[in-house]
Amino acid sequence: MNLAIVQARISSTRLPAKALAPVLGRFMILRQVERIREAHRIDRLVVATSTDASDDPLVEACREEGIECERGSLEDVLDRFYQVARKYSPAHVTRLTGDCPLTDPEVLDAVIAFHLDNGFDYTSNALEPTFPDGLDVEVMRFNCLERAWREARLPSEREHVTPYLYHHGDLFRLGSYRGERDLSGMRWTVDEPEDLEFVRRIYARLYAATPSFRMTDVLALLEQEPELASVNSRFQRNEGMQKSLEKDREVRTMRGSLHLAKSLALQARARERIPGMTQLLSKRPDQFSTGVWPGYFSRACGVEVWDLDGNRYIDMSIGGIGANVLGYADSEVDEAVRCAIANGTSCSLNCPEEVELADLLCEIHPWAEKVRYARTGGESMAVAVRIARAATERDTVAFCGYHGWHDWYLAANLGADDALGGHLLTGLSPAGVPRGLAGTAIPFHYNRIGELETIAARHDGELAAIVMEPIRSAPPEPGFLEQVRKIADRTGAVLVMDEISAGFRQNSGGAHLTFGIEPDIAVFSKAIGNGYPIAAVIGRGDVMDAAQRTFISSTYWTERIGPTAALATIRKHRRENTGGHLARIGLRVQTGWRELATAHGLRIEVGGIPPLSHFSFQGAQPLALKSLLVQLMLQRGYLASTSFYAMAAHTDAHVDAYLSALDQVFAEIAEAERTGAVAASLKGQPASPGFTRLA
Ligand SMILES: Cc1ncc(COP(=O)(O)O)c(C=O)c1O
């Protein structure tokens, strides 16, 4: 049996008694019930209100109309919802809220059918909103509702009934029902007097001729008379939810620590199974604070992240370590990928998207003529160096900065005195790298042209490549990049610009474009895929043709998702001037760090281009201070550390709220430092020394 429960109460704060507000002479809630009853897939309908006396008139109104009505807790809506459902022993429950008098029975039927046909535990058309606000439908198995009722603890989970379900993709099979068009910007729900006015206008226009009017009728009307929607267009989607998320944050701050049982248990299991726990140093909890860093996510969307224990955070940290330049689960990129999946992502033939992407990359970088692909940054840098060595028939690589995990790079530490200290990690062992590669990779520092001149002189006629990022922590000194170019020309070395992190940050292309430098090869990954694996090696035709004189070939470099995601990401990036946005947001964060540190007497050093900003605490215990910051920001609902990688989904409001939380946190850190209480304040382990790159 599929039971529909319409949740309603009189004591709504923004628009009291809205359920009983008249719409064309009938209570609003009755208008909604009228429409729900037209759905074919609902077997029984009940209104669930509270036991509070204020809801007596609502109960009365339902009774007069022969509508079943049950009562329960005013505050713990999840308990009310569950207790009502339990009375009817349904297999599935459909949840509707009583402020949606434009509910569409066809949408209801479609979401329920999608839920049942696919065997989901919880299904909604609001997980990835594409329907107008006010047409939300949620369907869940009763036993899953029961589990949520038993386990949910946060205020938002109790007040909004279903967050525990949709935040636990690890526990429940979630179904996301999407419309054909994104209409999520439309507001058809009733929270404010202006919303009620909007709904009354729609009923006044449509009801007389078509009492069973549908969403499509409303859309057609709004197309003809768009001014009808202007009355309530200033309100935000889901304001009620935002308020209770604030409450969650307060509860966490009061509790002083997060509930992380599932996350910590999985971390322990992973350490047994996966050497190093994860595949990327920068995502290891010990880079933040083991014991308090959640480590795993169940869901990410925009700048929001949910961990395995249902805690929700705003991510002001490393943005997927620079991969998610637009934001998490970007709908435009995901849509393109979904389409690619529907058409098959791999077969015995090649995908045309890789040619389209090659054209686009060469259009953005007119000096480049040819392109090869890989799927990760490290892989593509291995490809680039192989091509450079093949093209020059030489072995030696002069490099600056970090470029990946491969043998050619780690060879720098073979027999050398910590050559990678300052570029990657101090004291890193090149274990597993053939000793025969000793002397083939030689580092130089950014902005120190003399060091590169010395390498070029010592290895006259031997340099295969000069490998570097165009910019990283500090901007190039005047003439530095031009002199690097001249040395490459003079020695015949291939100039490889590693744009894996710097590219698509301050502009929609390689950072080298802004410096007017033309490399021979440029390498992109991270940002161009917005979270989907893709890497591109672009270059001058004669250099790139060397790829055919060696063997560079791999099965999954031909799949379709990577280039599809890159095309969608780059197009959106260019269209929306994402580079400008990232630079502005990043600068606001850098300025905020400096101002707050000064205000609280903390010594920090800020570096990095604004979209990829970082700072370090100065003094005797920088890593303990970093971990205290991580811990205190987590308690306030932020994933935050000493790096900030901007995403297009970060808004000024996110930055304002983050800086105001950081203001409190810096005050606490300064106080702990002053009183010698830093170590005692830590609930987890101090951070391990991580990646340091050339300053
Ligand atoms: C400049 C640069 N090159 C190469 C890499 C390696 O990329 P990946 O982690 O995808 O292998 C990185 C990663 O941080 C990077 O920043």
Ligand as a Chemical Component Dictionary entry (heavy atoms), coordinates in Angstrom:
data_LIG
# 
_chem_comp.id                   LIG 
_chem_comp.type                 NON-POLYMER 
_chem_comp.pdbx_formal_charge   0 
_chem_comp.three_letter_code    LIG 
# 
loop_
_chem_comp_atom.comp_id 
_chem_comp_atom.atom_id 
_chem_comp_atom.alt_atom_id 
_chem_comp_atom.type_symbol 
_chem_comp_atom.charge 
_chem_comp_atom.model_Cartn_x 
_chem_comp_atom.model_Cartn_y 
_chem_comp_atom.model_Cartn_z 
_chem_comp_atom.pdbx_ordinal 
LIG C1 C1 C 0 51.283 21.039 -10.974 1  
LIG C2 C2 C 0 50.863 19.628 -10.793 2  
LIG N1 N1 N 0 51.325 18.696 -11.629 3  
LIG C3 C3 C 0 50.953 17.397 -11.518 4  
LIG C4 C4 C 0 50.101 16.998 -10.518 5  
LIG C5 C5 C 0 49.736 15.546 -10.416 6  
LIG O1 O1 O 0 48.404 15.364 -10.795 7  
LIG P1 P1 P 0 47.588 14.055 -10.297 8  
LIG O2 O2 O 0 47.412 14.173 -8.824  9  
LIG O3 O3 O 0 46.286 14.115 -11.057 10 
LIG O4 O4 O 0 48.396 12.859 -10.690 11 
LIG C6 C6 C 0 49.618 17.936 -9.619  12 
LIG C7 C7 C 0 48.720 17.531 -8.511  13 
LIG O5 O5 O 0 48.560 18.171 -7.515  14 
LIG C8 C8 C 0 50.004 19.295 -9.753  15 
LIG O6 O6 O 0 49.556 20.243 -8.915  16 
# 
loop_
_chem_comp_bond.comp_id 
_chem_comp_bond.atom_id_1 
_chem_comp_bond.atom_id_2 
_chem_comp_bond.value_order 
_chem_comp_bond.pdbx_ordinal 
LIG C1 C2 SING 1  
LIG C2 N1 SING 2  
LIG C2 C8 DOUB 3  
LIG N1 C3 DOUB 4  
LIG C3 C4 SING 5  
LIG C4 C5 SING 6  
LIG C4 C6 DOUB 7  
LIG C5 O1 SING 8  
LIG O1 P1 SING 9  
LIG P1 O2 DOUB 10 
LIG P1 O3 SING 11 
LIG P1 O4 SING 12 
LIG C6 C7 SING 13 
LIG C6 C8 SING 14 
LIG C7 O5 DOUB 15 
LIG C8 O6 SING 16 
# 
